[in-house]
Amino acid sequence: MSDRLKVLPQYLIPKQALTMLAGKLAGARAGGLTTGVIRWFV
């Protein structure tokens, strides 16, 4: 996936909402799914 597509949500979603969503995903106990989402996000 290109870098532009990865950062697009950062411009479309309000920063506070994006931070809250990222925090909830990072804190979720979903094993490999959580790890995969974090790797994709970073």
C-alpha positions in Angstrom: 0.0 0.0 0.0 1.4 3.4 -0.9 2.3 5.8 1.9 -0.3 8.3 0.7 -3.1 5.9 1.3 -1.7 5.1 4.8 -1.7 8.7 5.9 -5.0 9.7 4.2 -7.1 8.9 7.3 -4.9 11.3 9.3 -6.1 14.1 7.2 -9.8 13.0 6.9 -10.5 12.1 10.5 -10.2 14.6 13.4 -7.0 14.1 15.3 -8.6 13.4 18.7 -10.9 10.7 17.2 -8.0 9.1 15.4 -6.0 9.1 18.6 -8.9 7.5 20.6 -9.4 4.9 17.9 -5.7 4.0 17.8 -5.6 3.7 21.6 -8.6 1.4 21.7 -7.2 -0.8 19.0 -3.8 -0.9 20.7 -5.4 -1.8 24.0 -7.7 -4.5 22.5 -7.0 -8.1 23.4 -7.3 -9.5 19.9 -3.9 -11.2 19.6 -2.6 -11.3 16.0 -5.3 -8.9 14.8 -4.2 -6.2 17.1 -0.5 -6.7 16.2 -1.4 -6.6 12.5 -3.4 -3.4 12.8 -0.6 -1.7 14.8 2.0 -2.8 12.2 -0.2 -1.5 9.4 -0.9 1.8 11.2 2.8 2.5 12.0 
